[in-house]
């Protein structure tokens, strides 16, 4: 997508400022951005001057400004705006349009792919998937999709919280409520969660309950067969329930990891390493602690059981051995910032050279996310309600093209609304959930993206035009076409910015703008009943738009519909 032209410009700039031209022009491609030209029907590409100076060691831009116009480059100028200076290249419109429309389905090549590990979602066992895990799941899925688009080697990890005192609370609750294995089998997640809540309520008035829960977990770490059997049962029920939810969200994982992989026996190497480096000491209560920034961090309790932080240290070391990652992302809410600072600090203190490769991808909380009746819900309930509301909107719409009984379409629409409503927010900000904003049909929402995609698919199916691969720009001379093609060409720039900032809202905002441009061109360019060559060229334009929109939707984690 304008890829050949960017490579050409990169080569020209390198040749103009360096005698040694062994620098690959592909390295400059992300820096060459679509500009805002003086007229709607012209094309401009810009390179920030500071990038030319830093990347190529150029001390003067005079040589760049002396690049001669040719068939592709019409004019070269230095432009000053409020933020920076840049070199502007006016590009031949027809060559640009041909390059973009003939290459809209080609991903950008990656000359230096990285090993990326993304840990996201990571709920606890025996608890239904709560809306609190929604942001981690869809933000993490977006980041994994984005890196996959750039042809990095991506590993998607779901790190389940299956270890800790919570197991003891669940076991106590099951016993106190007299739930049998047959009872649990009938309605596992509901009864296990009720057990957990009940035991915690008992603990509020009886400290012995918490002590008993700790003893149950201690027995589990020591290998009690009865506890291990119950624990494995809870895990199996949880994974089955989670996979149903992930399937609806369109989320997949390469691996499920478990806290239990790093239990007392599994972290012994970590403890030994810390002892060799004289990091650990035993405090007056018998706990093993490490002093980090004048704080004593407990890593092993007096009864020998481990903590979440200890297991995270072991997990990070294990993952580096396994994946040799260049970057590992923990997609976890803002409130866990101290935990990840401690994790990174411990890895630094252990003198592990890769410790700076781990990154905490923070996000804010969703406030007020409940059913319309005001009840706080699990994600399954929320998705069910959005599906029912979308069915109602389809019934009311005169433009519905699928049977109303098709609950799958309604479910995809509902999920699209939930995902887009979240990803259009700035990642680190808390926000207030609003049903009306999430499910709006007319404004900027998941429905808008799906509707525009369906409209483009319908055009391709029913226009009667013959699809072509070769672009003939002389059939596409309207300024509205230029504006749309320029917007399509911005797609790689947008993805690059989204990757640098780790912000999905950059892509969401772009896709909303793209839909606006597409719908504007719909009004002025007819495809059906036009002269065959003209119809085919216009169809190529709309097919390219559909392709870019669809790719963007998939990166967000949406399933693009063809009818709705």
Steps between C-alpha positions, in 0.01 A plus 500: 500500500704793361781262595689521171489880502623517860789269413579718200501816713710331767757399239507853354552660842778255594678556168479877541661523846739202516774380274473160666154376398499161670214611729181313415230751392242279678630643828370843396156377395329540841632857515350603165143608571202609295472878527217751461545651153401852392216366285265202530613354170873493572728267698771588747744279695706638789817401686580682829833678471616379841458141377717566195763646732487219758456202266741609228735732685416786263613843618328693222184444300622697201594181319154355563337815366707462183335167412380553145134460398426193288204282401416434868626807687348827380641738761726502810472763774585565864193570710482640853200434718437557869657173610790428266670558169450249224594435141190485283477308172212564263431168326341433162134432577442224244811302593407529868140381447619208289754397765246513784210323329712222351667422834225549761505134603876474551640514853812703566816282493697475826877485458562447870219293658495489880398233747203648686323339797164646607345390828138610523155417639638274779188448715484286814365146509155416631371852436278599206667737255438843650474823302813609684699261280348642181754777445803277553355248256417734213796739544737203512333341200536827306873526580559137400306550175692818423839336546383204294403738219857632504624140465657480844514160670217530751420268791162560667496387863210463740642471851225352716490572872459141619727518806472675831277533806194549277499122448457455875204741509327315215550165673364634830195647324426173320512315833289756689232512229500120471550502122568154358711430190176427313359839606813677378503309172149630419585868549874522571589869470196627687539259794878535527467877502223484762732282709782754474273792592341309789838407651622860476184620674564251781859622527381856567368392841715193569881530460532122524348468152790689341747290696329181380512626141876555534540148637310354204734682261805387696382138468449555128858625458623200699323261259185390688329263254145592608568870460678445167199307365255776596736768367531327160121467480456874561756578228328279241159660566652849480681446170189359335298804608776744399535350153131565433549866591822534300329343199229768512763774530704356213802461728751215478812407694809307400550371851330481836746542786417448865632648821529144626785444253704711740402348834734446795703233321490686168666814637790335681749609232388861549542475877844340457610780263383767743684329786821485295472874443429556872165657415281298738483519876261354756308754709381469860177330388681231302420650158764518227525860380702713258577866567414705192506880509481497882199268497500140617324284240380162623575219253441190714261487797598346832305183414703458179225609258577739215347832402379639169813714465729199553316305235516795257879514538525128423258534208697787342826303519333189360345694212827661399664157487211366293426789261817715504266798479600846381200644684249352743182691578291457814157647418377576851310792656662815643450381858769233458775753425682443832496125442668527160751756628590246768524221241731704279703610804556140611606395150744795496636398839550146368710665224301348215606689184157476335300646789427827317323308225192449717235770485186560705226609258270688737135578449228681692182360648149490358258668740129433509505185286177325597180375344229750416334396824807623684636161604875441476548208265737244366611546142277219372193686629619825343558336160161328517332832565681674214394217269134538598516876453657458154224256403247766598681764293508263201125445533444876501733569203357497144851421366548163672625246242518180711233296680431646842522148642873495415629558852862464387486822295341684791763360734785620273339846484463513877858389559620756243322774695658394829852472353493826302343693787795396714784532250398850391592623850853601596652186651610637837189701575207380707171548321130483572314226317185613319261256333369773269848594376613138464198390296435812294437430132545850355816618674853366530453142616566139410173499304631779276810299408298183436234684300757665272680169447171326415409780261829455313454121487148546364634731228761244393236228490224685315663774290539280193845651437792274410774505769843610373850514650649770278420861589441757225500835684359696206162344587528625858563872469251641755647685803288279730687199363835665576392572857384140554816348348714731711311374805556137396871572461514628860420150632864387552585839657210459743603146594857614558378780731265260682791261553735768634234643734338160572166675455210330322306828496738627228376223269136528609491874427661441160242233409215735592650768272551241226132400520401866464713533186363174356140605556568841343639335185204261491279802435695629200633186329251252358625154400185328384380575144824681406721441197690171571855639531384789717293267720796263546736782601249638750449148635878471546490818709219371723657152525825658619304698758323185618833320527660773713192535720482123548869474589462780754193337655681166534794669673253648750369148558171531308351244265408697183148412387392480137128542578302637791 
